[in-house]
């Protein structure tokens, strides 16, 4: 049936149905935007500024992975020996999952603050548990190329940060 041959009643019904679908789409988009904003506001803004330096491209054949630290969280201080000991313990714990963790340096482009982390292809739930054992507030999770921040010590929902590729510098 051509447009010219469409019954006016049928045309009105089609237009109303399309309008209802568009309204539902708009409601879902607004709800998703509010949820994303609320989730993002649950984390410090610095988490969304973080960039990463690596010696070799990150990734394990397209699989998901995590980026995790044993460094003291913001507002706490540890001596260099404790930091190095905890970093070595974290590396050993990640290796025990049967993978080869890769060194990552996370830094703030605004403040210049940098700290060592490890990237490893382990599951998100396991990584959150490891992060909690190392007194981390949150870890980074990479899902299909998108970077997320995930809480370790409370029930905050993971928040999307953005495409990982836009945040990684390969050195060397």
N, C-alpha and C positions, 0 to 999 in steps of 0.2 A: 504494500500500500504506500502510495506517495504521500508527501506532506499535504498536497492539495486535496487528496481524496480522504484525509483523515476526518472522522466524525468530530464535530466541535466538542461534544461531551467527552469523547475519548481523549482528545487533545487536552482538555481541561484536567481530566483525571491524571494524565501523564505528567502535566506540568505540576500539579499538586504533589504527586508522588516524588518527583525530582526535587521540589522545594523542601519536602519533608526530609529527604536524604541529605540535602545540603545543610538543613538546619541541624540534623544529627551530627554531621561531620563538623560543623562549626562548634557545637557544644562539646564534642570530644576533643577538638583542637584546643579550645579554651581551657577545658579541664586538664588536659595534658600539660599545657603551658603553666598553669597554676601549680600543678603537682611538681613539675620540673623546677620551678622557681622556689617552692617551699623546701624541696629536698636539697637544692643547692645552698639555700640559706642556712641549712643545718650544719654546714661545714665552714671553717674559716676561709675567707677569700683567697688566702695564699695557696690553698690546695688547687685552685683553679688557674693559678699563674705558673705553676711548676713546669720547668723544661728539663730535658734529660740529655746528658752527653754520654756517648758510648764509643768504644773503640771499634766495634763491629756491629753491623745492622742487627737489631733485635728481632727475635722471632724464631719459632721452631716449626718451620714448614707450614706457616699459616695457623698454627694452633694458638689457643688462648694462653695467656701467662699472667703472672703477677709481678709487681715491683714492690719490694719490701725492704725495710730498714731495721737496724737494731740501735740506731742513734737515739739519744735522749730526745724526748718530745719537747715542744716549745714550752718554755717556762721551767724546765728542769735542767740541771747541769750534772755532768759526770766528768770524771777526769779522763785523760786520753787513754790510759791503760784499760780502764773499764770499757770504754768505747771500742777499743781494738779487740778486747776479749769477747765482748758481746757480738761484734761483727764476725769473728771467727766461729763462734758457736752457731750463729744464724747460718753461715755458709755450710757448716757441717750438717745442720738440721735439714736444710734444703737439699743437700746432696743425698741425704738418707732417703729422700723420696725417689731416688734413682735418676736424677737429672744432673746436668752440669750448669749451675747458676752462672749468670753473666754479670760482670760488674757494670753498674750504672751510676752516674753522678747526677743527682737531682739538684737543681739550682733555681733560685728566684732571679728572673731578669731585672726585677725592680730593686732588690736589695743586694744581690750578689751572693747571698748566703747559699752554701752548697754542702751537701752531705752524700756519703757513699751509701749505695743501696745494692740490692741484688735483684736481678730479673730471673725468674724461674718458671718453667711450665708445670705448675702444680695447680690443683683445683682451688677455687675461690674459698670454699668453706675451710679447707685445710690451711690456706694462707691467712685467713682471718684469725684462726686459732693460733697459728705461729705468731702473728703480729701481736695478739693479746699476751702471749707468753713473754714477748720482748717489750711489753708495756707501750705498744704503739697505739696512738689514737686512731689511725687509719692506714690503709695500704692502697696501692693503685692496682687495678685489675684491668687487663686488656681483653676485650671481647670483640672478636671480628674486626680488629683495627681501631676500635673506639676505646679511649681511656676513661675509666670510671674511678671514683674514690669510694672506698668501702670502709665503714667503721669497724673497729676491732673490739671496742669495749662497751658498746651500747647498741640499741636497736635502730639507729638511724639507717634509713634505706640508702643503698648505693646511689650516687649521683653521677650523671654523665659529665665528663670534663671536655671531651672533644676528640677529634681524630688524633691518634697517637703520632702519625707521620708528621703532623704540623709542629710537634713538640720535641722531636728528637734530632740531635746533631751528631753525625758520625765523624769522629776525629781520626785522622791518620789514614 
